Amino acid sequence: MKNAPQQHDHRQQEESSKAVIYCRVSSIAQVKKGDGLGSQETRCRQFAKNKSYDVVRVFKDEGASGGLVGRSGMQEMLQFLKAQKQDEHMVLIDDISRLARGLEAHLQLRTLISSVGGKLASPSIEFGEDSDSLLVENLLASVSQHQRQKNAEQTKNRMQARVRNGYWCFSPPVGYRFSQVPGHVGKVMVKNEPVASVVQEALEGYASGRFEIQSEVKRFLENSVHFPKDKNGEVHFQRVTNLLGQVLYTGYLDVLEWNIRLQPAKHEPLISFETYKAIQSRLAGQSNAPARKDLHDEFPLRGFVTCACCRKPMTACFSSGRHQKYPYYLCATKGCAEYRKSIRKEKMEGEFEEILQQLRPSPTLFYMASEMFKDLWEDRKGLVEEEAKSMKSELQRIDHKMDQFLERIVETDAPTVVSAYEKKLNSLEEEKVLLREKIEKCGRPLQPFEDSFRTAMTFLGNPIVLWDSDSLEDKRAVLRLVFANKLPYQRNEGFRTAKSEEFSLPFRLLGNLESGRYEMVRPTGLEPVATGLEGRCSIQLSYGRKTR
């Protein structure tokens, strides 16, 4: 009888001779930069050797938070132990924090491990079932939880401080990447060329109206060889929306949950804040149209030309013949007398090109427009200093107004009133950013006069050059730059005589220079100063006086 307890202890030791090892690190960076998993396994194997345990499996979790229970490695280990439940296994962990870093998660996992025939063991702590051992174990689990929470708080505080210093701490948006820059502590966002230039062109194009709808931006990005796409070579529409709403591209940081609003950033902007506000205004003014499949290069006049009967925009399609498909424009408005009656593509576009050819001004008008352009440029330069003073006064007025709203927020306890004041403060902050940006640019032309003059006058001298481009975006730019309104088309008659108000301001003024008449030359006549058009054009002219 005296030997019975010794035989029982020996049998229990043999039943517990098998062991599994569980290792965990909370981030992938720990796997790449260190040997956290390897060192945990080594220490557990040494402990198993000293205890004469036979290690049969090793389970690992990489990048798994200690506050979670449902980790892949842990679940795999529990399934293994459940299948081997007839044999009790020791579960070896390097430290109690490797099992869990939260008291609730620790208690859950300890119960689960026990329910599938596992028994915890560690070189750092002796697990037991008596009250004192359980108290120490729970205290250590609570300390581990406190350390995890404290680390999270410290990380958040450091990130907030870095953002307030102008450094972005999260994943960079498309067009940027992180890099070490001399004079800065830590990594800074820098332009990721050539993707950055593609993003800049897309944003500025939408702000200026070159891309009329978001699906045109989507098409532009998909046609770029540099912009990243999905495995099907597409850019998701949501990605376009996110791109247009990203304030980081202006050189400012906006983290609302940390109450950080329009903090000047250290990275170089892709667009101005004024351009960003123009984009937001356009987004607010129209719904997000789904990506259209009918924006084909073959039909640049689709949606611009209207039916002369119903005044609705015409559509276009291909009609299948015996041997090939034929392109047509047509009215798709039910009830219209011209409904589904087609016009050959080459006929309509040929007549449209004749209108563009007729817009070429005579050498005399072209010279007069050139002189006007130069005079306006000089007049504008003279007004710059006065404008800067006015904007600085406006900036002081906004500062004073913001101080008043801050005082009102302190004095009131009504949540709705506070919310209204905060909304107004955000609006005033945006106004301040715009004014500072304009003051900084005041007196600095975006490009030299010679470049602006050459680009604008080349287009005014012969707009059909840009129309002849292979790019659909260039063709649609011509429609927006030359015409103020859509052109009506009558089947069997052609385009109705274009009225003066249907053209954009520069072309209207060229016609009005000659007593309200357009003075034109034949396509074979004298060439204007410049006939080649390099790049894409944008014209913004405002005339302050008449020139004879």
C-alpha positions in Angstrom: 0.0 0.0 0.0 2.9 2.4 0.8 4.2 2.0 -2.8 0.9 3.0 -4.4 1.4 6.8 -4.3 4.8 6.5 -5.8 3.5 4.3 -8.6 0.7 6.9 -9.2 3.2 9.8 -9.4 5.4 7.9 -11.8 2.4 7.1 -14.0 1.3 10.7 -14.0 4.8 11.9 -15.0 4.7 9.5 -18.0 1.3 10.7 -19.0 2.5 14.3 -19.0 5.8 13.7 -20.8 4.4 15.0 -24.2 4.5 18.7 -24.8 3.6 21.4 -27.3 5.2 24.9 -27.6 3.2 28.0 -28.2 5.0 31.2 -29.4 3.5 34.6 -30.2 4.7 38.1 -31.4 2.3 41.0 -31.7 3.6 42.5 -35.0 5.1 41.3 -38.3 7.9 43.9 -37.8 9.1 41.8 -34.8 9.4 38.8 -37.1 11.3 40.7 -39.8 13.6 42.8 -37.5 14.2 40.4 -34.6 14.1 36.7 -33.6 11.2 36.9 -31.1 9.6 33.6 -32.2 12.9 31.8 -32.4 14.1 32.9 -29.0 10.8 31.9 -27.4 11.0 28.4 -29.0 14.6 28.0 -27.9 13.9 28.8 -24.3 10.9 26.5 -24.2 12.8 23.6 -25.7 15.6 24.1 -23.1 12.9 24.0 -20.4 11.4 20.9 -21.9 14.8 19.2 -22.0 15.3 20.0 -18.3 11.9 18.5 -17.5 12.3 15.5 -19.8 9.3 16.6 -21.9 9.0 15.3 -25.5 8.1 18.3 -27.7 5.8 17.0 -30.5 4.6 20.2 -32.1 5.3 24.0 -32.2 2.5 26.5 -32.8 3.2 30.1 -33.7 1.2 33.3 -34.1 2.8 36.2 -36.1 1.3 39.7 -35.7 -1.4 38.6 -33.3 -2.5 40.9 -30.5 -2.3 39.5 -27.0 -5.8 40.9 -26.3 -7.4 38.5 -28.8 -8.5 34.9 -28.2 -9.3 33.8 -31.8 -5.8 33.6 -33.2 -5.0 31.2 -36.0 -2.0 29.5 -34.2 -3.8 29.3 -30.9 -6.9 27.7 -32.6 -4.7 25.2 -34.4 -3.1 24.2 -31.1 -6.5 23.8 -29.4 -7.7 21.6 -32.3 -4.5 19.4 -32.0 -4.9 19.0 -28.3 -8.6 18.1 -28.7 -7.7 15.4 -31.2 -5.1 14.0 -28.7 -7.2 14.4 -25.6 -6.6 10.9 -24.4 -3.0 12.0 -23.8 -2.4 14.9 -21.6 0.1 17.5 -23.1 2.1 20.2 -21.4 1.6 23.6 -23.1 4.9 25.4 -22.9 5.0 29.3 -23.1 8.0 31.5 -22.7 6.2 34.0 -20.5 2.6 34.6 -19.3 2.4 37.6 -21.7 2.9 35.3 -24.7 -0.3 33.5 -23.8 -2.4 36.7 -23.5 -2.0 40.3 -22.6 -5.4 40.8 -21.0 -6.9 39.2 -17.9 -10.2 38.2 -19.6 -8.3 36.7 -22.6 -5.9 34.9 -20.3 -8.8 33.3 -18.2 -10.6 32.2 -21.4 -7.5 30.6 -23.0 -6.5 28.9 -19.7 -10.0 27.3 -19.5 -9.9 26.3 -23.2 -6.5 24.7 -22.8 -7.6 22.8 -19.7 -10.8 21.6 -21.4 -8.8 19.9 -24.3 -6.4 18.1 -22.0 -3.6 20.8 -21.9 -1.6 21.9 -18.9 0.3 25.2 -18.8 4.0 25.3 -18.0 6.6 28.0 -18.3 10.3 28.7 -17.4 9.2 32.1 -16.1 6.3 31.1 -13.8 5.0 28.0 -12.0 1.4 27.4 -12.7 -0.7 25.8 -10.0 -4.3 25.2 -8.9 -4.0 26.4 -5.3 -5.4 29.9 -4.4 -2.0 31.5 -3.9 -0.7 30.3 -7.3 -3.9 31.5 -9.1 -3.6 34.9 -7.4 0.0 35.4 -8.6 -1.0 34.2 -12.1 -4.0 36.6 -12.3 -1.9 39.4 -11.0 0.8 38.8 -13.6 -1.9 38.6 -16.3 -3.3 42.0 -15.1 0.2 43.5 -15.2 0.6 42.2 -18.7 -2.7 43.8 -19.7 -1.7 47.1 -18.1 1.6 47.1 -20.1 -0.2 46.4 -23.3 -2.7 49.3 -22.7 0.2 51.6 -21.6 2.2 50.8 -24.7 -0.9 51.6 -26.8 -1.4 54.9 -25.1 2.3 55.9 -25.5 2.3 54.9 -29.1 -0.9 57.0 -29.7 0.6 60.0 -27.9 3.8 59.8 -29.8 1.9 59.6 -33.1 -0.3 62.5 -32.2 2.8 64.6 -31.3 4.4 63.7 -34.6 1.3 64.6 -36.6 1.1 68.0 -34.8 4.7 68.5 -35.9 3.7 68.0 -39.5 4.6 64.4 -40.1 2.1 61.8 -41.4 2.3 58.6 -39.4 -0.1 56.3 -41.3 0.0 54.5 -44.7 0.9 57.0 -47.4 -1.7 57.7 -50.1 -1.0 56.7 -53.7 1.6 59.1 -55.1 3.7 59.3 -52.0 6.2 57.0 -50.2 8.2 57.2 -47.0 11.9 58.0 -47.1 14.7 59.3 -45.0 15.2 63.0 -45.7 18.2 65.0 -44.3 17.2 67.5 -41.6 14.2 65.4 -40.5 13.9 62.9 -37.6 12.3 59.7 -38.9 10.9 59.1 -42.3 9.0 61.7 -44.3 6.5 61.4 -47.1 8.0 62.2 -50.4 6.6 62.2 -54.0 6.6 58.8 -55.6 7.3 59.6 -59.2 6.0 59.1 -61.9 2.8 58.1 -60.0 2.7 61.5 -58.2 2.5 63.4 -61.5 -0.3 61.2 -62.7 -2.3 61.9 -59.5 -1.6 65.6 -59.8 -2.9 65.7 -63.4 -6.0 63.8 -62.4 -6.8 66.1 -59.5 -6.1 69.3 -61.4 -8.0 68.0 -64.4 -11.2 67.3 -62.3 -10.9 70.7 -60.5 -10.6 72.6 -63.8 -13.4 70.7 -65.5 -11.1 69.0 -68.0 -12.6 65.8 -66.5 -16.3 66.5 -66.3 -17.3 63.5 -64.3 -15.5 61.0 -62.0 -15.7 58.2 -64.5 -13.5 60.3 -66.8 -10.9 60.5 -64.0 -11.2 56.7 -63.7 -10.6 56.3 -67.4 -7.6 58.6 -67.3 -6.0 56.6 -64.4 -6.7 53.3 -66.1 -5.0 54.5 -69.3 -1.9 55.6 -67.3 0.9 52.9 -67.4 2.2 54.2 -64.0 -0.9 54.3 -61.9 -1.4 51.1 -59.8 -4.4 49.0 -60.8 -6.1 45.8 -59.6 -5.3 42.4 -61.2 -7.9 43.1 -63.9 -6.2 46.3 -64.9 -9.0 48.5 -63.5 -9.2 51.3 -61.0 -12.2 50.9 -58.6 -14.6 53.8 -58.6 -14.3 54.1 -54.8 -10.6 54.6 -55.2 -11.2 57.6 -57.5 -13.6 59.1 -54.9 -11.0 58.6 -52.1 -8.4 60.2 -54.3 -10.5 63.3 -54.9 -11.3 63.7 -51.2 -7.7 63.3 -49.9 -6.6 66.6 -48.2 -3.0 65.2 -47.8 -2.3 66.1 -51.4 -2.6 69.8 -50.4 0.3 69.6 -47.9 -2.0 69.7 -44.8 -2.9 67.1 -42.2 -6.4 66.5 -41.1 -7.1 63.9 -38.3 -10.5 64.7 -36.8 -10.5 62.0 -34.1 -7.4 63.7 -32.6 -8.8 67.2 -33.1 -6.0 68.0 -35.6 -7.4 70.3 -38.3 -5.5 71.5 -41.3 -2.0 71.2 -39.7 0.7 72.3 -42.2 2.7 69.2 -43.2 6.4 68.6 -43.9 5.8 66.8 -47.2 5.6 68.5 -50.5 2.0 69.0 -51.8 0.8 67.8 -55.2 -2.0 70.5 -55.5 -3.0 73.8 -53.9 -5.6 74.0 -51.2 -7.6 76.1 -53.7 -7.6 73.3 -56.1 -8.8 70.9 -53.4 -11.7 73.2 -52.5 -12.7 73.4 -56.2 -12.7 69.6 -56.3 -14.9 69.4 -53.1 -17.3 72.0 -54.6 -17.7 69.9 -57.7 -18.2 66.7 -55.7 -20.9 68.4 -53.6 -22.6 69.8 -56.7 -23.1 66.5 -58.5 -23.8 62.9 -57.5 -21.2 60.2 -58.0 -22.0 58.9 -61.4 -21.2 55.2 -62.0 -18.3 54.4 -64.3 -19.8 54.7 -67.8 -18.8 52.2 -70.5 -19.9 54.6 -73.3 -17.0 57.0 -73.0 -15.3 55.8 -76.2 -12.7 57.6 -78.2 -14.9 56.9 -81.2 -17.6 59.3 -80.1 -16.1 62.6 -78.7 -19.3 64.5 -79.4 -21.5 62.2 -77.3 -23.4 64.2 -74.7 -22.2 67.6 -76.1 -24.3 67.8 -79.2 -28.1 68.1 -78.5 -31.0 67.1 -80.7 -32.5 70.2 -82.3 -36.0 68.9 -81.8 -36.0 68.0 -78.1 -32.8 69.7 -76.9 -31.7 66.5 -75.2 -28.1 65.4 -75.5 -27.5 62.9 -78.3 -25.9 59.5 -77.7 -24.0 57.2 -80.0 -23.6 53.6 -80.9 -22.3 51.1 -83.5 -24.7 49.5 -86.0 -23.8 46.0 -87.2 -23.7 45.5 -91.0 -23.0 42.4 -93.0 -19.2 42.8 -92.8 -18.5 45.4 -90.2 -19.9 47.8 -87.6 -20.8 51.4 -88.5 -20.7 54.3 -86.0 -23.7 56.6 -85.6 -24.9 59.4 -83.4 -28.6 59.5 -82.6 -31.3 60.9 -80.3 -32.4 58.4 -77.6 -35.3 60.5 -76.2 -38.6 58.7 -76.4 -41.4 60.8 -77.9 -39.0 63.0 -79.9 -39.7 63.1 -83.7 -36.0 62.2 -84.3 -36.0 59.3 -81.8 -33.6 56.5 -82.9 -32.9 58.2 -86.3 -29.2 58.0 -86.8 -26.6 60.4 -88.2 -23.3 59.0 -89.6 -20.4 59.8 -87.3 -18.2 61.1 -90.1 -20.9 63.5 -91.3 -21.6 65.1 -87.9 -17.9 65.3 -86.8 -16.9 66.6 -90.3 -19.4 69.5 -89.9 -18.2 70.1 -86.4 -14.6 70.4 -87.7 -15.8 73.0 -90.2 -17.0 75.1 -87.3 -13.6 74.9 -85.6 -11.9 75.8 -88.8 -14.0 78.9 -89.1 -12.9 80.1 -85.7 -9.4 80.9 -86.9 -9.1 84.7 -86.6 -7.5 86.9 -89.2 -3.9 88.1 -88.7 -5.2 91.5 -87.7 -7.5 90.2 -85.0 -4.8 87.8 -83.8 -2.4 90.7 -83.4 -5.0 92.8 -81.5 -5.7 89.9 -79.2 -2.0 89.5 -78.5 -1.6 93.1 -77.6 -4.7 92.8 -75.3 -3.2 89.8 -73.6 0.1 91.7 -72.9 -1.8 94.8 -71.6 -3.9 92.7 -69.3 -0.9 90.9 -67.9 0.8 94.2 -67.0 -2.4 95.6 -65.5 -2.8 92.5 -63.4 0.8 92.8 -62.1 0.0 96.3 -60.9 -2.9 95.2 -58.8 -1.0 92.5 -57.0 0.3 94.6 -54.1 -3.1 96.1 -53.4 -4.7 92.7 -53.4 -2.1 91.3 -51.0 -2.9 94.2 -48.5 -6.6 93.4 -48.8 -6.2 89.7 -48.2 -4.0 90.4 -45.1 -6.8 92.6 -43.7 -9.3 89.8 -44.4 -7.0 87.4 -42.6 -7.0 89.5 -39.5 -10.8 89.8 -39.6 -11.1 86.0 -39.8 -8.8 85.6 -36.8 -10.9 88.0 -34.8 -14.1 86.2 -35.8 -12.6 82.8 -34.7 -11.7 84.2 -31.3 -15.3 85.3 -30.9 -16.6 81.8 -31.7 -14.1 80.2 -29.3 -15.4 82.5 -26.5 -19.0 81.5 -27.3 -18.1 77.8 -27.2 -16.6 78.2 -23.7 -19.8 80.1 -22.5 -22.4 77.6 -23.8 -23.3 74.1 -22.6 -25.8 73.3 -25.4 -24.3 70.5 -27.6 -26.2 71.6 -30.7 -24.8 75.2 -30.3 -21.3 73.9 -29.7 -21.5 71.7 -32.8 -22.7 74.7 -34.9 -19.9 76.9 -33.6 -17.3 74.1 -34.3 -18.6 73.8 -37.9 -18.2 77.5 -38.4 -14.7 77.4 -36.9 -13.7 74.7 -39.4 -15.1 76.8 -42.3 -13.2 79.8 -41.1 -10.0 77.7 -40.8 -10.3 76.7 -44.4 -10.8 80.3 -45.4 -7.6 81.2 -43.6 -5.7 78.4 -45.4 -6.9 79.7 -48.7 -6.0 83.3 -48.0 -2.5 82.4 -46.8 -2.0 80.3 -49.9 -3.1 83.3 -52.1 -0.9 85.8 -50.2 2.1 83.5 -50.6 1.4 83.2 -54.4 0.6 86.9 -54.8 3.1 88.4 -57.3 4.4 85.0 -58.4 2.9 83.9 -61.7 2.3 80.2 -62.1 4.5 80.2 -65.2 6.4 82.9 -67.2 4.4 85.2 -69.4 6.0 83.9 -72.6 4.8 80.3 -71.8 1.3 81.4 -70.9 1.1 83.7 -73.9 2.4 81.1 -76.3 0.0 78.3 -75.1 -3.1 80.5 -75.0 -2.5 82.2 -78.3 -1.7 79.0 -80.1 -5.0 77.6 -79.0 -6.9 80.7 -79.9 -5.2 80.9 -83.2 -6.1 77.4 -84.3 -8.3 75.3 -81.9 -8.6 72.4 -84.3 -5.0 71.4 -83.6 -6.0 70.2 -80.1 -9.1 68.5 -81.6 -6.9 66.5 -83.9 -5.2 64.9 -80.9 -5.7 61.1 -80.4 -6.6 61.7 -76.8 -10.3 61.8 -75.8 -9.4 64.2 -72.9 -8.0 66.7 -75.4 -11.0 66.6 -77.6 -13.4 67.1 -74.6 -11.1 69.9 -73.5 -11.7 71.7 -76.8 -15.5 71.4 -76.3 -15.3 73.1 -72.9 -12.7 75.7 -73.9 -14.4 76.8 -77.1 -18.1 76.6 -76.4 -20.1 78.0 -73.5 -23.2 75.9 -74.4 -24.0 72.7 -76.2 -24.6 72.8 -79.9 -28.0 71.7 -81.4 -27.9 69.4 -84.5 -30.8 68.9 -86.9 -30.7 65.7 -88.9 -30.6 66.3 -92.7 -29.7 70.0 -92.0 -26.6 69.9 -89.8 -25.5 72.2 -87.0 -27.7 75.3 -86.6 -25.8 78.5 -87.0 -23.8 79.0 -83.9 -24.7 82.2 -82.0 -22.2 84.4 -80.3 -23.4 83.4 -76.8 -22.7 79.8 -77.6 -19.0 80.4 -77.7 -16.7 80.9 -74.7 -15.5 84.4 -73.7 -12.2 84.5 -75.6 -13.8 83.5 -78.9 -16.8 85.8 -78.3 -14.5 88.8 -77.7 -12.5 88.0 -80.9 -15.7 88.2 -82.8 -16.9 91.4 -81.0 -13.7 93.2 -81.9 -15.1 93.7 -85.3 -18.5 95.3 -84.4 -20.1 92.1 -83.4 -18.9 90.1 -86.5 -16.4 87.3 -86.6 -13.6 88.0 -89.0 -12.4 84.6 -90.4 -10.0 83.4 -93.0 -10.1 80.3 -95.1 -8.1 77.3 -93.8 -5.7 77.8 -96.7 -5.0 81.5 -95.7 -2.2 83.1 -93.7 -1.1 81.0 -90.7 -1.1 82.6 -87.3 2.1 83.1 -85.3 2.0 79.6 -83.8 0.4 76.5 -85.3 1.6 73.7 -83.1 0.1 73.0 -79.7 2.2 71.3 -77.1 0.5 69.7 -74.1 -2.9 70.5 -72.9 -4.4 74.0 -72.7 -6.4 75.9 -70.1 -7.5 79.4 -70.8 -8.7 81.9 -68.2 -9.2 85.4 -69.5 -11.0 88.3 -68.0 -11.1 91.6 -69.9 -11.1 94.8 -67.9 -11.3 97.3 -70.8 -11.9 97.4 -74.6 -8.9 97.7 -76.9 -9.2 99.1 -80.4 
